[in-house]
């Protein structure tokens, strides 16, 4: 390490992968700002049960901690000079609360990213606790989260010194932020920031040449997802979903002469092809460029939908007879669709090309609303990593 080189200490509660390294533009931070980035991966003692949902391997440079004591020993070696903590920890249980307490009491400045990049369904405390009372894991998770968040406020624990956020969040909280002497910077959603980076780069032809559509994969039911952490029974069976999905893909390939390419979920690792998708191509391209050059996008609900909105690509949301039985999932899908002016297609029902043609369209007004509300509410043209670069300059030399 170069003497007096600035350091970003990134605290991450889950498995930190190469996907996250690119998503948070850490490669560009290192390259352009001569900063050393140290990753502390804390999932093994903060949320060990959640590890089952990550099949992708953690980045090789990450420091993986199995105990709080070992992490604390290493953290105490850092001095406040030239160091910025970039924290992704929320006080959701004892250990995450304890770490937030320790870093809050330290003299090291803390950066947090806070940008609502997808529509959120507002829930009361009652709904959060008792929405699924028979799921004991979900119940206790919310009890602990509410308790430790309230305790953090009572103890007046410092959460951050610098905040990278949206214009809307800043406007709604500016008096609180000023009172706490928190310096705020207006950024964009992660996907939009990645789009700005791609637009500035000279990358060409990094996508399939033949016409295609993109299917945005979710982890389940073929792979473990968040449900393993909360103990949910997944609303889809592997065999039924595979049959319905591939029948639908075949309909598109025959009627539109388009290839269906699978954009894999970042939690999942595929080997060449996949039997679940009848050996259709699993993309190795960036989802950004893949969507930029596709005909339309197929999805249930995915944050990568952002790219379809940015590039003005039609979005076809899908469900099945099984999924329709799950009220929680369908409410999310329908509410999302209302914002964009689309409705989900039940791929288990019979439909013809004329009916499907009506699904392949965009509502410009609603796409623009979504973009300015959830992705870039300040018409910002500066990627997030450049804003973090400005924060680095404020560190003591």
Secondary structure as the mmCIF struct_conf table of DSSP 4:
data_model
#
loop_
_struct_conf.conf_type_id
_struct_conf.id
_struct_conf.beg_label_comp_id
_struct_conf.beg_label_asym_id
_struct_conf.beg_label_seq_id
_struct_conf.end_label_comp_id
_struct_conf.end_label_asym_id
_struct_conf.end_label_seq_id
TURN_TY1_P TURN_TY1_P1 UNK A 3 UNK A 4
STRN STRN1 UNK A 6 UNK A 12
BEND BEND1 UNK A 13 UNK A 14
HELX_RH_AL_P HELX_RH_AL_P1 UNK A 18 UNK A 23
TURN_TY1_P TURN_TY1_P2 UNK A 24 UNK A 25
HELX_RH_AL_P HELX_RH_AL_P2 UNK A 26 UNK A 33
STRN STRN2 UNK A 35 UNK A 41
HELX_RH_AL_P HELX_RH_AL_P3 UNK A 43 UNK A 46
BEND BEND2 UNK A 47 UNK A 47
HELX_RH_3T_P HELX_RH_3T_P1 UNK A 48 UNK A 53
BEND BEND3 UNK A 56 UNK A 56
HELX_LH_PP_P HELX_LH_PP_P1 UNK A 57 UNK A 59
TURN_TY1_P TURN_TY1_P3 UNK A 60 UNK A 61
STRN STRN3 UNK A 63 UNK A 64
BEND BEND4 UNK A 66 UNK A 66
HELX_RH_AL_P HELX_RH_AL_P4 UNK A 68 UNK A 75
TURN_TY1_P TURN_TY1_P4 UNK A 76 UNK A 77
BEND BEND5 UNK A 80 UNK A 80
TURN_TY1_P TURN_TY1_P5 UNK A 81 UNK A 82
STRN STRN4 UNK A 83 UNK A 87
BEND BEND6 UNK A 93 UNK A 93
HELX_RH_AL_P HELX_RH_AL_P5 UNK A 94 UNK A 105
BEND BEND7 UNK A 106 UNK A 108
STRN STRN5 UNK A 109 UNK A 114
BEND BEND8 UNK A 118 UNK A 118
HELX_RH_AL_P HELX_RH_AL_P6 UNK A 125 UNK A 130
TURN_TY1_P TURN_TY1_P6 UNK A 131 UNK A 134
HELX_RH_AL_P HELX_RH_AL_P7 UNK A 136 UNK A 154
TURN_TY1_P TURN_TY1_P7 UNK A 155 UNK A 156
BEND BEND9 UNK A 161 UNK A 161
STRN STRN6 UNK A 162 UNK A 165
HELX_RH_AL_P HELX_RH_AL_P8 UNK A 167 UNK A 179
TURN_TY1_P TURN_TY1_P8 UNK A 180 UNK A 181
STRN STRN7 UNK A 183 UNK A 186
HELX_RH_AL_P HELX_RH_AL_P9 UNK A 190 UNK A 200
BEND BEND10 UNK A 201 UNK A 201
BEND BEND11 UNK A 205 UNK A 205
BEND BEND12 UNK A 207 UNK A 207
BEND BEND13 UNK A 209 UNK A 210
STRN STRN8 UNK A 212 UNK A 216
BEND BEND14 UNK A 219 UNK A 219
TURN_TY1_P TURN_TY1_P9 UNK A 220 UNK A 222
BEND BEND15 UNK A 223 UNK A 223
TURN_TY1_P TURN_TY1_P10 UNK A 226 UNK A 226
HELX_RH_AL_P HELX_RH_AL_P10 UNK A 227 UNK A 230
TURN_TY1_P TURN_TY1_P11 UNK A 231 UNK A 231
HELX_LH_PP_P HELX_LH_PP_P2 UNK A 232 UNK A 234
BEND BEND16 UNK A 235 UNK A 236
HELX_RH_AL_P HELX_RH_AL_P11 UNK A 238 UNK A 256
STRN STRN9 UNK A 259 UNK A 263
TURN_TY1_P TURN_TY1_P12 UNK A 266 UNK A 267
BEND BEND17 UNK A 272 UNK A 273
HELX_RH_3T_P HELX_RH_3T_P2 UNK A 275 UNK A 277
TURN_TY1_P TURN_TY1_P13 UNK A 278 UNK A 279
HELX_LH_PP_P HELX_LH_PP_P3 UNK A 280 UNK A 281
STRN STRN10 UNK A 282 UNK A 282
HELX_LH_PP_P HELX_LH_PP_P4 UNK A 283 UNK A 283
BEND BEND18 UNK A 285 UNK A 285
HELX_RH_AL_P HELX_RH_AL_P12 UNK A 287 UNK A 292
TURN_TY1_P TURN_TY1_P14 UNK A 293 UNK A 293
BEND BEND19 UNK A 294 UNK A 295
STRN STRN11 UNK A 296 UNK A 299
BEND BEND20 UNK A 300 UNK A 301
TURN_TY1_P TURN_TY1_P15 UNK A 303 UNK A 304
HELX_RH_AL_P HELX_RH_AL_P13 UNK A 305 UNK A 310
TURN_TY1_P TURN_TY1_P16 UNK A 311 UNK A 312
STRN STRN12 UNK A 314 UNK A 319
HELX_RH_AL_P HELX_RH_AL_P14 UNK A 321 UNK A 324
TURN_TY1_P TURN_TY1_P17 UNK A 325 UNK A 325
HELX_RH_AL_P HELX_RH_AL_P15 UNK A 327 UNK A 340
TURN_TY1_P TURN_TY1_P18 UNK A 341 UNK A 341
STRN STRN13 UNK A 345 UNK A 346
TURN_TY1_P TURN_TY1_P19 UNK A 347 UNK A 348
BEND BEND21 UNK A 349 UNK A 349
HELX_RH_AL_P HELX_RH_AL_P16 UNK A 353 UNK A 357
TURN_TY1_P TURN_TY1_P20 UNK A 358 UNK A 359
BEND BEND22 UNK A 360 UNK A 360
HELX_RH_AL_P HELX_RH_AL_P17 UNK A 364 UNK A 370
HELX_RH_PI_P HELX_RH_PI_P1 UNK A 371 UNK A 375
TURN_TY1_P TURN_TY1_P21 UNK A 377 UNK A 378
BEND BEND23 UNK A 382 UNK A 382
HELX_RH_AL_P HELX_RH_AL_P18 UNK A 384 UNK A 393
TURN_TY1_P TURN_TY1_P22 UNK A 394 UNK A 394
BEND BEND24 UNK A 395 UNK A 395
#
